[in-house]
């Protein structure tokens, strides 16, 4: 099961998300559409923050075993850039919620 946790700052902006686990949706890892969906939105969010906004998030991941991604951002930029970063992270959260609704046995939130 993939589990996600989110941290927010005093202004209710997402500062961190941590993804752990594997969906194990299909019999063949190469056909695991749930894991693929979560991977696409998490990597896409990181890439969008970097390429579109110009902010480099701090990322930790387990490249050997997979199943772990941690992303952190600092809101120490201009108001416009901070807004754009926050918007992209809220978009990630919204899409992740949609995946949880469709595949609750394989994906969930943790506090």
Backbone bond lengths (Angstrom), bond angles and torsions (degrees), N, CA, C in turn:
res aa  C-N    CA-C-N  psi(-1)  N-CA   C-N-CA  omega(-1)  CA-C   N-CA-C  phi
1 X - - - 1.447 - - 1.525 109.15 -
2 X 1.327 116.16 138.01 1.460 121.42 174.42 1.521 107.56 -89.38
3 X 1.309 115.45 132.68 1.461 121.01 178.25 1.522 108.57 -123.72
4 X 1.321 115.81 139.26 1.464 121.44 179.20 1.516 110.07 -124.07
5 X 1.305 115.09 138.43 1.463 120.54 171.50 1.519 107.92 -126.89
6 X 1.319 115.04 147.71 1.457 121.95 -177.50 1.520 109.14 -126.98
7 X 1.324 115.87 142.73 1.460 121.19 173.38 1.517 107.27 -117.65
8 X 1.337 114.91 144.77 1.464 121.14 179.63 1.521 109.54 -125.77
9 X 1.330 114.92 154.22 1.460 119.62 177.45 1.532 110.09 -91.65
10 X 1.317 116.56 -173.88 1.465 121.79 -176.92 1.531 112.82 -65.44
11 X 1.329 117.00 -17.24 1.464 121.03 177.14 1.533 111.35 -98.61
12 X 1.328 116.21 13.59 1.459 124.00 178.04 1.528 113.71 65.89
13 X 1.322 117.30 24.75 1.463 121.59 175.87 1.529 108.71 -92.67
14 X 1.317 116.07 140.44 1.459 119.82 176.43 1.523 108.59 -68.04
15 X 1.319 115.96 125.94 1.468 120.92 177.25 1.522 111.67 -107.45
16 X 1.333 116.09 -26.64 1.459 120.98 -177.36 1.516 110.00 -144.71
17 X 1.321 114.37 147.76 1.457 118.85 161.13 1.512 107.90 -137.80
18 X 1.322 114.59 147.25 1.452 122.15 178.69 1.527 107.77 -128.00
19 X 1.306 115.67 127.28 1.456 122.35 175.93 1.519 108.62 -113.11
20 X 1.325 116.86 131.57 1.464 121.00 177.95 1.520 109.74 -134.40
21 X 1.312 115.55 153.00 1.451 121.63 172.66 1.513 114.04 92.90
22 X 1.319 113.12 -177.50 1.461 122.93 179.21 1.522 107.81 -129.86
23 X 1.312 116.53 144.28 1.460 120.31 -178.28 1.529 112.09 -70.73
24 X 1.318 117.29 -38.36 1.470 121.66 -176.10 1.526 111.47 53.58
25 X 1.321 115.05 41.61 1.467 121.10 -178.25 1.525 112.02 -71.73
26 X 1.331 115.87 -46.61 1.466 119.45 -177.21 1.514 110.98 -107.26
27 X 1.310 114.88 170.45 1.456 119.75 177.17 1.518 111.38 -71.00
28 X 1.307 116.97 -29.02 1.462 122.88 -177.85 1.519 108.04 -112.26
29 X 1.340 117.62 121.42 1.466 121.28 -178.58 1.524 112.63 -54.36
30 X 1.314 117.31 -29.58 1.456 120.18 -179.16 1.523 112.00 -70.11
31 X 1.320 117.92 -17.77 1.459 121.94 -178.86 1.522 112.15 -109.60
32 X 1.300 117.17 17.49 1.465 121.63 -177.57 1.525 109.20 -80.36
33 X 1.334 115.96 93.29 1.464 119.88 -175.47 1.524 112.63 -68.98
34 X 1.320 117.23 -27.91 1.460 119.97 -179.91 1.530 109.58 -70.07
35 X 1.318 116.53 -47.93 1.459 120.37 177.53 1.528 110.12 -61.50
36 X 1.312 116.23 -41.21 1.466 120.41 179.06 1.527 111.12 -61.41
37 X 1.320 116.61 -42.14 1.466 119.95 -179.79 1.522 111.33 -62.58
38 X 1.331 116.72 -45.95 1.469 120.23 179.97 1.531 110.23 -65.96
39 X 1.321 117.10 -39.24 1.463 120.72 178.12 1.528 110.87 -62.43
40 X 1.312 116.27 -44.95 1.467 120.37 -178.46 1.525 111.24 -62.34
41 X 1.326 117.60 -45.27 1.466 117.47 -177.30 1.525 112.03 -71.86
42 X 1.329 117.64 -33.67 1.470 118.95 -179.83 1.526 111.17 -72.56
43 X 1.316 117.45 -45.76 1.464 120.47 178.62 1.521 109.79 -68.29
44 X 1.320 116.80 -39.09 1.466 120.28 177.64 1.516 112.55 -62.81
45 X 1.318 117.01 -38.57 1.466 120.52 177.43 1.518 110.61 -65.00
46 X 1.323 116.66 -46.55 1.460 120.20 177.53 1.529 110.71 -58.52
47 X 1.331 116.92 -48.15 1.464 120.71 -179.08 1.525 111.95 -63.11
48 X 1.326 117.28 -38.58 1.466 120.60 179.16 1.521 111.37 -65.81
49 X 1.324 116.71 -42.00 1.468 119.58 178.10 1.531 109.65 -62.05
50 X 1.324 116.70 -42.14 1.466 120.55 -179.69 1.526 112.29 -69.39
51 X 1.331 116.43 -53.60 1.469 120.85 -170.32 1.522 113.86 -81.91
52 X 1.323 118.08 -37.13 1.454 120.14 -176.18 1.520 113.19 -89.60
53 X 1.329 116.05 -31.99 1.463 119.77 -175.65 1.529 111.61 -104.95
54 X 1.325 116.85 -25.10 1.456 120.13 178.74 1.519 114.45 85.31
55 X 1.329 116.07 19.67 1.466 121.49 178.36 1.524 107.46 -110.72
56 X 1.314 116.94 135.66 1.453 120.20 179.14 1.527 109.91 -102.05
57 X 1.336 116.63 105.73 1.465 119.04 177.79 1.527 110.53 -64.78
58 X 1.323 114.96 155.55 1.462 120.20 171.87 1.522 106.15 -86.02
59 X 1.315 115.80 123.69 1.460 120.74 -175.75 1.526 109.63 -124.81
60 X 1.329 114.94 134.53 1.462 122.21 171.85 1.521 106.71 -121.97
61 X 1.319 116.38 135.39 1.447 119.11 176.52 1.513 110.50 -149.22
62 X 1.312 114.83 160.95 1.450 121.61 177.15 1.518 107.04 -100.73
63 X 1.329 116.13 94.50 1.456 120.35 -177.66 1.524 112.51 -72.89
64 X 1.307 116.83 -24.55 1.465 120.35 -177.98 1.529 111.74 -76.40
65 X 1.321 116.96 -51.66 1.461 121.23 -175.27 1.524 113.91 -102.26
66 X 1.319 116.74 -15.80 1.460 119.83 -174.88 1.516 110.25 70.02
67 X 1.308 116.06 -173.59 1.454 119.93 175.05 1.510 115.33 77.44
68 X 1.347 118.08 13.25 1.458 119.57 176.96 1.525 109.27 -150.11
69 X 1.329 115.43 125.14 1.460 122.04 174.22 1.515 108.26 -144.36
70 X 1.302 115.72 127.24 1.461 121.93 176.34 1.528 107.45 -124.67
71 X 1.332 115.99 130.49 1.456 121.41 178.50 1.522 108.55 -126.07
72 X 1.334 115.97 134.33 1.465 121.87 178.97 1.526 108.62 -132.75
73 X 1.326 115.70 139.38 1.463 121.23 173.41 1.524 109.45 -128.15
74 X 1.317 114.62 147.38 1.457 121.44 172.23 1.518 107.71 -104.83
75 X 1.314 116.12 139.34 1.463 121.16 178.13 1.524 109.03 -98.35
76 X 1.321 115.57 67.74 1.462 120.78 -179.50 1.526 111.09 -120.40
77 X 1.337 115.65 33.24 1.455 121.78 -178.84 1.532 109.41 -114.25
78 X 1.309 115.97 -169.10 1.460 119.34 177.53 1.524 109.86 -66.22
79 X 1.316 115.93 163.29 1.464 120.85 -179.24 1.527 111.30 -59.24
80 X 1.327 117.00 -40.59 1.463 121.13 -179.78 1.521 110.98 -65.14
81 X 1.318 117.34 -45.82 1.463 120.79 179.99 1.526 110.21 -65.21
82 X 1.327 117.16 -43.95 1.466 120.08 177.94 1.526 110.87 -59.04
83 X 1.330 116.74 -40.88 1.463 121.54 178.16 1.528 110.62 -61.04
84 X 1.326 116.05 -45.65 1.462 120.45 -177.90 1.533 111.59 -64.79
85 X 1.321 117.03 -41.35 1.465 120.95 177.63 1.528 109.36 -62.68
86 X 1.322 116.81 -47.00 1.461 120.94 -179.65 1.531 111.09 -60.99
87 X 1.312 116.55 -40.44 1.464 120.96 179.36 1.526 111.38 -63.71
88 X 1.314 117.20 -43.79 1.462 120.21 178.78 1.527 111.63 -64.33
89 X 1.321 117.57 -38.25 1.460 120.20 178.58 1.532 111.76 -70.79
90 X 1.334 117.30 -36.07 1.471 119.83 174.67 1.523 110.51 -66.19
91 X 1.328 116.92 -36.41 1.459 121.19 176.52 1.534 110.09 -62.37
92 X 1.332 116.79 -43.99 1.462 120.50 175.63 1.527 110.43 -57.30
93 X 1.330 116.66 -47.20 1.465 121.79 -179.53 1.530 110.93 -59.77
94 X 1.309 117.13 -43.38 1.464 121.98 -179.95 1.525 111.51 -63.23
95 X 1.315 117.19 -45.52 1.465 120.67 179.85 1.531 109.73 -66.78
96 X 1.333 116.76 -40.75 1.463 119.70 178.30 1.529 110.15 -60.26
97 X 1.338 117.47 -41.13 1.467 120.85 177.17 1.525 111.45 -58.80
98 X 1.319 116.27 -39.04 1.463 120.13 178.91 1.524 111.14 -64.24
99 X 1.319 116.56 -38.91 1.469 120.20 177.72 1.524 109.84 -66.65
100 X 1.334 117.22 -41.16 1.466 121.12 177.89 1.531 109.91 -59.99
101 X 1.328 117.30 -42.21 1.461 120.66 -179.51 1.530 111.72 -64.32
102 X 1.326 116.70 -36.37 1.463 120.76 -178.73 1.526 113.37 -80.36
103 X 1.333 116.64 -31.74 1.476 121.33 -173.46 1.531 110.95 -134.22
104 X 1.336 118.81 58.48 1.470 121.14 -173.86 1.530 114.33 -65.15
105 X 1.304 117.83 -19.17 1.462 120.80 178.65 1.530 110.55 -76.67
106 X 1.328 116.48 -22.70 1.461 121.35 -172.87 1.530 114.14 -110.48
107 X 1.349 116.70 -16.36 1.457 121.75 -174.85 1.528 108.96 -140.93
108 X 1.340 117.56 137.76 1.453 119.15 177.95 1.522 111.07 -154.14
109 X 1.346 113.49 168.94 1.465 122.53 172.86 1.520 109.10 -95.40
110 X 1.310 116.47 148.90 1.469 121.74 169.65 1.520 107.70 -129.41
111 X 1.328 115.76 153.08 1.464 120.10 178.65 1.501 110.30 -92.17
